[in-house]
Amino acid sequence: MTTARGLHAHVLETLGQRIVDGVLPAGTVVRPELVASESGVSRSVVREALRVLQSLGLVEPRQRVGTLVLPVTSWELLAPTVIRWRGASPAYFVQQRELLELRLGVEPVAAALVAGAAGAGDASGAAGSPADAVLLAARDMLDAWAREDSRAYLEADVRFHRALLTGSGNAVFTHFAGTVEALLRTRTSESRDTISRWTRDAAVRHEAVALAVVAGDAAAAGAAATALLRVTRDEFIAEAPDA
């Protein structure tokens, strides 16, 4: 038996993905009664889904018009849910490029901050310190590559970037970790993205960041993080269908 929560999630996922895919383009009026009939759910379930979509900036209720689909410029593009929908849409490569460009302005700074803390002796030698977590994740990426374990590689990659951002001591960067994790996880929706795409070279670049962080070299950590992200960005630009 499908629960109310399950029905709500189904309607939310269906509507959200249709909007992001462009099946329901900006300016479309969403009719709750039609969605309810198509999905076999009550109008209250549809209204709840629309409230979530409104909080994400995808739709907006208008007097005497109804619920209107909004353009991408209104969407909460850093919300993990929106990132997941865009990652499964034709906007996959566009989103990767856009957020990699944003990450270029954030993660090198985070790497430098973690390295600076390690260099100052702020728990740099303690078990479980941010610097240690970054290095362990990078080493786990190399190990996963050697074992051809794409799932373990992805999980280690997620841990690496989360450790950089949360270990920075900057609350805004910590919040951004959820955005980066959601972006990394969209790579599993790209059919060409097998273990051959998650390469040893990429893992080595992560390790270079980690080694600079553990050494307490803020300038080297920032530079290594910049190099890592630039290569990744350039790879996605080169692989984009319209490249």
N, C-alpha and C positions, 0 to 999 in steps of 0.2 A: 504494500500500500504506500503510495506517494504522500509524504507529509506536506503540510502547508509551506514549510521552509523549503522543501524540495521543489515545489511548484513555483514558489517565488524565485528561487535560483535559476530554474529553467527559463522562465519568462525574462528575467534580467539578462541572462547570458544571450538569449536569442535576440532580444531587442538591441542590446549593447553591441553585439557583433555585427548585426545588420547595419546599424548606424555607422560604425567604424569602417565597414566594408564598402559603404556608399550605396547599399541597397535601399536604405532610407536616407536620402541626401538632405543637406541643410535646406530648411524651408518646408519639409514634409510635416504634415499634421498627423500625429499619432492618435488614432481613435481607440480608446480603451475597450469599447464594446466589440470592435472588430478583432483586436488582439485577444480578448477573452474568448471569443467564439472560436478563433483559429487554434488557440492553445488549449481549449477545454478547461479553462479556469474561471474563477469568479473575477468580477471587476475589481474587487478589493485587492486581490493578488496583483493585478496589473497596475493598480494605482500605487501600491507599495514599490513595485519595480521601477515605476516612473519617478518616484521620489528619490530613489537611489541614483538613477540616471541624471536627475536634476542636480543632485549634490556633486556629481562628477562633471557637470557643465555640458552634458550631451543634449539635454532638452530643457525647455522652459515653458511653463504654462502661461498662456496669454488670454486675457479676457476677450470673450466673443470670438475667439479663434480656436482655442484648444491647446494641446501640448505640441509645441513646435520643436523640431530637430534643429539644433544650433550648429554653426560652422566649427571647424576644428580649432579655430582661434579662441573659442570659448571653453574648450575641453580642459580638464585637469590632466595635462599631459604627463605629469610626474607621478600620478596615482598608479600604483601597481596594477589595479584592475584594467585601467585604460591601456597601460603598457602591454598587458597580456593580450587584449583584444587587437591592438595595433600590430602586435607581433604575429598574429595569425591572419593578418589582412594584407592586401597589396601594399600597404605602407611599411612593411617589415624593414626594408633597406633604408627607407627615409628615416624611420624612427632610430635605427641603429646609428646612422650618421649624425642625426641631430643630438642624440644623447651622448654619443662619444665626444662630440665637440664640447658639450657641457661638462662632461667628466674631465676633459683636458684642463678645465679651469678649476677643478675641485680636487681630484685625487692626487696630483703632484703636491699640492699644498698639504693635504692630509698626510702623505708619506713623509714630507719634511717635518711635520709636527710630531709624528710618532718617532722619527729618528732623533729629533731634538730632545724629546723626553728621555729616550734611551741614552743619548750622549750625556745628558745631565745627571744620569744615574737614578732617574725616577722609575724604580722597580725594573731597571733594565736587566738585572740578573735574576729576577724572581721568576719562579716557575709560573707559567700562565700569563706573563706580561704581554702587552700588545705587540711588541717587537717579536717575541717568541712565537706568538700566534700567527703572525704574518709569515715568518720563515717556515713554520711547520706546514702551513697551507701550501706554500710554494713547493716544498719538498714532496708533499702528498700529490701535487699535480704531476711532478716528474715520475713518481712511482706509478700513478694511474696510467700515464702514457706508456710506460714500460710494460704494464700488464694489459694494455689495450682495453682499459675499463673506462668507457666514455662517461658512465654515470658517476663514477668516483672522481673523474677529472672535473666534471662540472661542479660537483659538490665542493671540491677543494678550491676551485676557482671562486665560487660564491663566498666561501669562508675567507679567502685571501682579501677580497675587496671589502668585505664586511669588517674584517679586522683592521684594515687600513683606516676606514672611515670612522668606526666606533672608537678606535684607539687614539684618534687625533685629539680627543678632549673637547672637540667642537660639537655642540648639541645639534647644530644645523647639519653638519656633515653626518652625524649619527643618524639623523632622520632620513638623509639621502641614501643611506645604505639599503633601505627597503626598495627604493627606486632602482638602484643598480642591480640588486638581486633579481627583481622582476625582469629587468632587461636581459640579464644573462640567461635566465630560464626560458626566454622566448627562442633562444637558439635551437632548442629541441624541436621546434615546429618547422625549422628549415630542413627540408628533406636531404639536402646535400651536406648537411653539417654532421658528418659522422666522426669517428675518432680520427680519421685522416685530416679533418679540418682543425681538430684540437691537437696541435702539433707539439713536438718537443721544443722547437724554437720558441714557441709562445710560453711554454712552461719555464724555459731558461730565462726569458725576459722577466717573468714574475720573480724568479729566484734572484735576479740581479737587483731588483727593487728591495727584496727582503734582506739581502746581505748588506746593502747600504743602510737600511733601517736599523738592523741589529748592530752595525758598526757605529751608529750614532752620527752618521754623515748626512746631514739634512740636505745639503746641496746635491750630493750624489743621488740620494733617494728621490728627490724631486725630479732630477734629470732623467733617472731611470724610469720613473712612472710616466713621465712625458713621452719618452721613446716608446714605451710599451703601448700606450694608448694611441699614439700617432700611427704606429704600424697597424694596429687593429682597425682604426678608422680607415686608413688607406686600403686595407684588404676589403672592407665592406664596400667602399666606393668602387673599387675595381670589379667586384662581383655583382654589383647592382645590374639588373636587367637592361637599363638604359645607359649603362656605362660605355 
